[in-house]
Amino acid sequence: MKQIYVLFILIAVTACKDSDSLPKSYTYFGGEIVNPNDDYVFLYKDDQFIDSVKLDKDNRFLMKLESIEDGLYNFRHKPEFQYVVLEETDSVLLRLNTLDFDESLVFSGNGDIKNNFLIDMYLVNEDEEEIIYDYYGLEPETFSRHLDSLRDMKLEQYNSMIDNNQLSPIAAKLTKAAIDFTYYTKKEIYPYSHKRKKKVDCFVELPDDFYDYRNSVNMNDPDLAHFRPYFYYLVMHFNNIAYEGFNEEISVRHSLDYNHRKLVLIDSMIKVDDIKNNLLRHTAMEFLLVDQDKQDNEQFLIQFFKSSTNTAYDHEINSLYHNVQNIQKGKKLPNVTLVNMDGDTLGINSIGAKGKSTVYYFWSMNHLKHMKSVTAKVKKLQKQYPEINFVGINIDYDHEKWKNNLTNRALLGQKQFRCSDFEKMSKKLVMPNLNKTIIVDQKGKIVNAFANLYEVSFEKSLAQLQ
């Protein structure tokens, strides 16, 4: 923390020295990244790029921002990101270690209070997930009391912060939103989670006041448009109100009628374009990745394009639709370029063993837990299904680091490649996450391009290849 303090002193001295020539509206954002994954730190306001800066030899960075808009920003150090609240004349400094990105993140300087509170709430909410999972088995009134108790403890901290610090209205709103919308989302999730946890066919009957908080929610708040707790709440809220009138939960969630209704509700109730288009995009991605019936997709897209006002999202969803259709069962994989250990490039369709079915799985050095898990899972499957070819595809860009990682983790016995362009590959192969797995048959034709290594049905699919 000493290094960050020294950096802050330098900023203060510079600001004082140049006070006659620099406008008072300059805002500083900087800090130190321990064990950096990348050379740069990027700053965004919502989805709009603001600035980027290269780390110096001591892994420090500093941005000087002129006449910024007060509010919620996010900084990105690939592959991670986190929020920061910035207002004019702030001098916010951070320190973090990429080996424990969120847990190690600490802010200092002018503007530290609101940002440390925000990251503290993020970590507390994460820690409570397991506790709240157990609460879902409780009856509605008891569930609400337990959830209220957790919220009240956070509100005590919030009120103490407000009483002892002069926070602006926007800072007060954003920090309280981190508490409120996490709480609201749990209430929206409760009926479905309770039903699954109790393993019953019907939803529990809710008290009349269970959703009273909905009356106080502004569903068109532009200040919160890109804040995840707020966005997740809206997603779950529209899931719930779109479901009303249907009977079978699982099949409905994947149906055209349900998802079409969701689009219509979003379009009619949300007036802020940023919020509306993000919700429409999220709905479209979820639907197109699950229901791959061409006719259903086309019907869905008619309503999507009618409701959407974001041209970039329109192109993205249209591209997703075509990419999904291109990896249907019976087709060859799209042309994706991979790199081998020697740095040679080759097409994905050329690396499968002749006469053998192939399983393609994906991993990253930046997701250590997943990397260990997928490696262990594949080793086990290789023993069970020796007649199947397993191919690992790394999504990172650093070739030498990847090679060293393979050697250090004894992965050389497996077929391993690295993608040459992750953005292109992820679009062509439609990769929503690293758990995606692709199965092709002995002729190189797709059996399932949307498999998941950890699903119960995965091994049944492998057994059928024999």
C-alpha positions in Angstrom: 0.0 0.0 0.0 3.1 2.3 0.5 3.6 2.4 -3.3 0.0 3.6 -3.9 0.4 6.2 -1.2 3.6 7.5 -2.9 1.7 7.6 -6.2 -1.1 9.6 -4.6 1.3 12.1 -3.3 2.8 12.6 -6.8 -0.7 13.2 -8.2 -1.4 15.8 -5.5 1.9 17.6 -6.0 1.4 17.6 -9.8 -2.2 18.9 -9.4 -1.0 21.7 -7.1 1.9 22.6 -9.3 -0.2 23.0 -12.4 -3.2 24.5 -10.7 -3.0 27.7 -12.6 -2.9 26.1 -16.0 -5.1 23.0 -15.5 -8.9 23.2 -15.2 -10.3 22.2 -11.8 -12.5 19.6 -13.4 -9.6 17.1 -13.9 -10.2 13.7 -12.4 -7.4 11.2 -11.7 -7.8 7.4 -11.9 -4.7 5.2 -11.3 -3.1 2.5 -9.3 -1.0 -0.6 -9.2 -1.7 -4.1 -10.7 0.2 -6.9 -9.1 0.9 -9.9 -11.4 -0.7 -8.2 -14.4 -2.3 -10.4 -17.1 -2.0 -7.6 -19.7 0.0 -4.5 -20.4 -3.0 -2.2 -20.3 -5.9 -0.9 -18.2 -9.1 0.2 -20.0 -11.7 2.6 -18.7 -15.4 2.6 -19.9 -18.5 4.6 -19.1 -21.3 2.1 -19.6 -20.3 0.5 -22.9 -18.4 3.6 -24.2 -14.6 3.5 -24.3 -13.1 6.4 -22.3 -9.4 5.9 -22.0 -6.6 3.3 -21.8 -3.1 3.5 -20.4 -0.1 1.1 -20.4 1.3 -0.1 -17.2 4.8 1.3 -16.4 7.8 -0.8 -15.4 6.4 -1.0 -11.8 3.0 -2.1 -13.0 1.4 1.2 -12.2 -0.9 3.4 -14.3 -2.5 6.8 -14.2 -5.3 8.4 -16.2 -6.0 12.1 -16.2 -9.6 12.7 -17.3 -11.1 16.1 -18.2 -14.6 17.2 -17.5 -16.0 13.7 -16.9 -19.7 12.8 -16.4 -20.2 11.8 -12.8 -21.4 8.2 -12.3 -20.6 4.5 -12.7 -17.6 3.5 -14.8 -15.9 0.2 -15.2 -12.2 -0.6 -15.6 -10.9 -3.7 -17.4 -7.7 -5.5 -17.1 -8.1 -8.6 -19.3 -9.9 -10.8 -18.7 -11.4 -9.2 -15.5 -13.4 -6.1 -14.9 -14.9 -4.2 -11.9 -16.8 -1.1 -11.2 -15.6 2.3 -10.1 -17.6 5.4 -9.3 -15.9 8.6 -10.6 -16.9 12.2 -10.1 -15.2 15.4 -11.1 -12.1 16.2 -9.0 -11.8 12.7 -7.6 -8.3 11.2 -7.3 -9.1 7.5 -7.1 -6.3 5.0 -6.8 -6.6 1.2 -6.6 -4.3 -1.7 -5.8 -5.1 -5.3 -6.8 -3.5 -8.7 -7.3 -4.8 -10.5 -10.4 -4.3 -13.8 -8.6 -7.2 -12.7 -6.3 -8.7 -9.9 -8.4 -11.9 -8.9 -6.5 -10.8 -9.9 -3.0 -7.5 -8.0 -3.2 -9.0 -4.8 -4.7 -8.6 -1.8 -2.4 -9.2 1.9 -3.2 -7.4 5.0 -1.8 -7.4 8.7 -2.4 -10.2 11.2 -2.8 -13.2 9.0 -3.7 -12.1 5.9 -1.9 -15.1 5.6 0.5 -17.8 5.0 -2.0 -15.7 2.6 -4.1 -14.5 0.5 -1.1 -18.1 0.2 0.0 -19.1 -0.9 -3.5 -16.5 -3.7 -3.7 -17.3 -4.7 -0.1 -20.9 -5.2 -1.0 -20.0 -7.2 -4.0 -17.9 -9.5 -1.9 -20.5 -9.8 0.9 -23.2 -10.6 -1.7 -20.9 -13.3 -3.2 -20.2 -14.8 0.3 -24.0 -14.9 1.0 -24.9 -17.0 -2.0 -24.4 -20.3 -0.3 -26.4 -19.2 2.8 -29.3 -17.9 0.7 -29.3 -21.1 -1.4 -30.3 -22.8 1.9 -33.0 -20.2 2.6 -34.8 -21.1 -0.7 -36.1 -24.2 1.0 -37.9 -22.1 3.7 -41.5 -21.0 3.5 -42.1 -17.5 2.0 -42.6 -15.6 5.3 -39.5 -17.2 6.9 -37.5 -16.7 3.8 -38.4 -13.0 3.7 -37.4 -12.6 7.4 -34.0 -14.2 6.9 -33.3 -12.2 3.7 -34.5 -8.9 5.4 -32.0 -9.6 8.2 -29.1 -9.8 5.8 -30.2 -6.7 4.0 -30.7 -4.8 7.3 -27.0 -5.5 8.3 -25.8 -4.0 5.0 -28.2 -1.0 5.4 -26.6 -0.3 8.8 -23.2 -0.1 7.1 -24.7 2.1 4.4 -26.3 4.5 6.8 -23.1 4.7 8.8 -21.2 5.6 5.7 -23.8 8.3 4.7 -23.8 9.8 8.3 -20.0 10.0 8.4 -19.2 11.1 4.9 -20.5 13.6 2.4 -21.6 11.5 -0.5 -23.1 13.0 -3.6 -26.6 12.0 -4.7 -25.2 9.8 -7.5 -22.7 8.1 -5.2 -25.4 7.5 -2.6 -27.7 6.0 -5.2 -25.1 3.6 -6.7 -23.9 2.3 -3.4 -27.4 1.7 -2.1 -28.4 0.0 -5.4 -25.7 -2.6 -4.7 -27.7 -3.6 -1.6 -31.3 -3.2 -2.9 -31.2 -4.9 -6.2 -29.3 -7.9 -5.0 -32.1 -8.3 -2.4 -34.8 -7.8 -5.0 -33.3 -10.3 -7.3 -33.4 -13.0 -4.6 -37.1 -12.3 -4.0 -37.8 -12.7 -7.8 -35.8 -16.0 -7.9 -37.4 -17.5 -4.8 -40.5 -19.2 -6.2 -38.5 -21.1 -8.8 -35.6 -22.0 -6.5 -38.1 -23.1 -3.7 -39.9 -25.3 -6.2 -36.7 -27.0 -7.3 -35.2 -27.3 -3.8 -38.4 -28.9 -2.4 -38.8 -31.0 -5.6 -42.5 -30.3 -5.9 -44.6 -29.8 -9.0 -46.4 -26.6 -7.9 -45.2 -23.1 -6.9 -45.6 -22.1 -3.3 -48.4 -19.7 -2.6 -46.9 -16.2 -1.9 -48.2 -13.6 0.6 -49.9 -10.6 -1.0 -47.1 -8.3 0.1 -44.2 -10.5 -1.1 -43.4 -8.3 -4.1 -44.3 -5.0 -2.5 -40.8 -3.7 -3.2 -41.7 -3.6 -6.9 -43.7 -0.5 -6.3 -40.6 1.5 -5.4 -38.4 0.3 -8.3 -37.7 2.7 -11.1 -37.4 0.4 -14.1 -36.2 3.3 -16.3 -33.2 4.6 -14.3 -30.4 5.7 -16.8 -27.9 6.0 -14.0 -28.2 2.2 -13.3 -28.6 1.1 -16.9 -25.2 -0.8 -17.0 -25.0 -1.8 -13.3 -25.2 -5.6 -13.1 -27.3 -5.9 -9.9 -29.9 -3.6 -11.5 -29.8 -5.4 -14.8 -30.0 -8.9 -13.3 -33.0 -7.8 -11.3 -34.8 -6.6 -14.4 -34.0 -9.8 -16.2 -35.5 -11.9 -13.4 -38.5 -9.5 -13.1 -39.4 -9.9 -16.8 -38.8 -13.6 -16.6 -41.4 -13.7 -13.8 -44.1 -11.5 -15.3 -43.7 -13.1 -18.7 -44.3 -16.5 -17.1 -47.7 -15.6 -15.6 -50.4 -17.7 -17.2 -48.1 -20.6 -18.2 -48.1 -23.9 -16.3 -44.9 -25.9 -17.1 -41.9 -24.0 -16.0 -39.0 -25.8 -17.8 -40.6 -26.2 -21.2 -42.1 -22.8 -21.1 -38.7 -21.1 -20.5 -37.4 -22.5 -23.9 -40.6 -21.8 -25.8 -41.2 -19.3 -28.6 -44.5 -18.0 -27.0 -42.8 -17.2 -23.6 -39.8 -15.5 -25.1 -41.9 -13.6 -27.6 -44.1 -12.4 -24.7 -41.0 -11.3 -22.9 -39.8 -9.1 -25.8 -43.3 -7.5 -26.0 -43.3 -6.7 -22.3 -39.8 -5.2 -22.3 -40.7 -3.1 -25.3 -43.9 -1.8 -23.7 -42.5 -1.1 -20.2 -39.0 0.1 -20.7 -38.5 3.6 -22.2 -34.8 4.1 -21.7 -33.2 2.8 -24.9 -30.0 1.6 -23.2 -31.9 -0.5 -20.7 -34.5 -1.8 -23.2 -31.9 -2.8 -25.8 -29.7 -4.6 -23.3 -32.7 -6.6 -22.0 -33.8 -7.4 -25.6 -30.3 -8.5 -26.5 -30.0 -10.7 -23.4 -33.4 -12.3 -24.2 -32.4 -13.0 -27.8 -29.1 -14.6 -26.8 -30.7 -16.9 -24.3 -33.4 -18.0 -26.7 -31.2 -18.5 -29.8 -28.7 -20.6 -27.8 -31.5 -23.0 -26.6 -34.2 -23.1 -29.2 -32.4 -23.8 -32.5 -35.5 -24.4 -34.6 -35.1 -22.2 -37.7 -38.8 -21.4 -38.0 -39.0 -20.5 -34.3 -35.9 -18.3 -34.5 -37.2 -16.4 -37.5 -40.6 -15.7 -35.8 -38.7 -14.5 -32.7 -36.4 -12.3 -34.7 -39.3 -10.5 -36.3 -40.4 -9.2 -32.9 -36.8 -8.6 -31.8 -36.0 -6.3 -34.7 -39.3 -4.5 -34.3 -38.5 -3.7 -30.7 -34.8 -3.0 -30.9 -33.4 0.5 -31.6 -29.7 -0.5 -31.4 -28.2 -1.2 -34.8 -25.1 -2.8 -33.4 -27.1 -5.2 -31.4 -29.3 -6.0 -34.4 -26.2 -7.0 -36.4 -24.9 -9.0 -33.4 -28.1 -11.0 -33.0 -28.5 -11.5 -36.7 -24.9 -12.9 -36.8 -25.6 -15.1 -33.8 -28.6 -16.5 -35.6 -26.6 -17.4 -38.7 -23.7 -18.8 -36.7 -26.1 -21.0 -34.7 -27.5 -22.4 -37.9 -24.0 -23.0 -39.2 -23.1 -25.4 -36.4 -26.2 -27.6 -36.5 -26.0 -31.4 -36.3 -24.7 -33.1 -39.4 -22.7 -30.1 -40.6 -18.9 -29.6 -40.7 -17.4 -27.2 -38.2 -16.8 -23.6 -39.6 -13.3 -22.8 -40.7 -11.5 -21.8 -37.4 -7.7 -21.3 -37.3 -5.7 -22.9 -34.5 -2.0 -22.8 -33.6 0.1 -25.8 -32.5 3.1 -25.9 -30.2 5.5 -25.0 -33.0 3.5 -21.9 -33.9 2.1 -23.4 -37.1 -1.5 -22.6 -38.1 -4.0 -25.2 -39.2 -7.8 -25.5 -39.5 -9.9 -27.1 -36.8 -11.3 -29.7 -39.2 -7.8 -31.0 -39.9 -6.8 -31.9 -36.4 -9.3 -34.7 -35.6 -7.9 -38.2 -35.6 -9.0 -40.1 -38.7 -11.6 -42.8 -38.0 -12.2 -41.4 -34.5 -14.9 -39.2 -33.0 -13.6 -36.0 -31.5 -14.4 -33.9 -28.4 -13.3 -30.3 -28.5 -13.1 -28.5 -25.1 -11.8 -25.1 -24.1 -9.7 -23.6 -21.3 -7.8 -20.5 -20.2 -4.8 -19.9 -18.0 -6.7 -16.9 -16.5 -9.4 -19.2 -15.1 -7.3 -21.5 -12.9 -10.1 -23.2 -11.1 -11.8 -24.1 -14.4 -8.5 -25.2 -16.0 -7.8 -27.6 -13.2 -11.3 -29.0 -13.2 -11.5 -29.5 -17.0 -8.1 -31.1 -17.1 -9.1 -33.6 -14.4 -12.4 -34.3 -16.1 -10.8 -34.9 -19.5 -8.2 -37.3 -18.1 -10.9 -39.3 -16.5 -12.9 -39.4 -19.8 -9.9 -40.4 -21.8 -9.5 -43.5 -19.8 -13.2 -44.4 -20.0 -13.4 -43.7 -23.8 -10.0 -44.4 -25.3 -11.5 -44.6 -28.8 -12.5 -40.9 -28.7 -10.1 -38.1 -29.6 -10.0 -35.3 -27.0 -8.7 -31.9 -28.2 -8.0 -29.0 -25.8 -8.2 -25.5 -27.3 -6.7 -22.6 -25.2 -8.3 -19.2 -25.7 -5.3 -17.1 -24.5 -3.1 -15.0 -26.8 0.4 -15.4 -25.2 2.0 -18.3 -27.1 5.1 -18.8 -24.9 3.1 -18.6 -21.7 0.7 -21.2 -23.1 3.6 -23.5 -24.0 5.2 -23.2 -20.6 1.9 -23.9 -18.9 1.4 -27.0 -20.9 4.8 -28.3 -19.9 4.4 -27.3 -16.2 1.0 -29.0 -16.0 2.0 -32.2 -17.9 -0.7 -31.6 -20.6 1.6 -32.5 -23.4 0.2 -36.0 -23.5 -3.1 -34.6 -24.7 -3.8 -32.9 -28.0 -3.5 -29.2 -27.3 -3.9 -26.2 -29.5 -4.4 -22.4 -29.1 -6.9 -20.3 -31.0 -5.3 -17.7 -33.2 -8.1 -15.2 -32.8 -10.5 -15.8 -29.9 -13.0 -13.1 -31.0 -13.5 -14.7 -34.4 -13.5 -18.3 -33.0 -16.0 -17.5 -30.2 -18.5 -16.0 -32.8 -18.1 -18.8 -35.3 -18.4 -21.6 -32.7 -21.0 -19.7 -30.6 -19.2 -19.8 -27.2 -21.3 -18.4 -24.4 -18.8 -19.7 -21.8 -15.8 -22.0 -21.3 -18.0 -25.1 -20.4 -19.0 -25.3 -24.1 -17.9 -28.6 -25.7 -18.3 -29.8 -29.3 -18.7 -33.4 -30.3 -18.0 -34.5 -33.9 -18.3 -38.0 -35.3 -15.8 -40.1 -37.2 -16.5 -38.3 -40.4 -15.9 -34.9 -38.8 -19.6 -34.0 -38.8 -21.2 -32.3 -35.8 -23.0 -34.5 -33.3 -23.6 -31.7 -30.8 -22.0 -28.3 -30.9 -23.8 -27.2 -27.7 -22.7 -29.9 -25.3 -21.5 -29.2 -21.8 -18.7 -31.3 -20.3 -20.4 -31.2 -16.8 -23.9 -32.1 -17.8 -25.3 -35.6 -16.9 -26.2 -36.1 -20.5 -22.7 -35.6 -21.8 -21.4 -39.0 -21.1 -24.5 -40.6 -22.5 -23.6 -38.8 -25.8 -20.1 -40.2 -25.7 -21.4 -43.7 -25.1 -23.6 -43.4 -28.1 -20.6 -42.7 -30.3 -19.2 -46.2 -29.8 
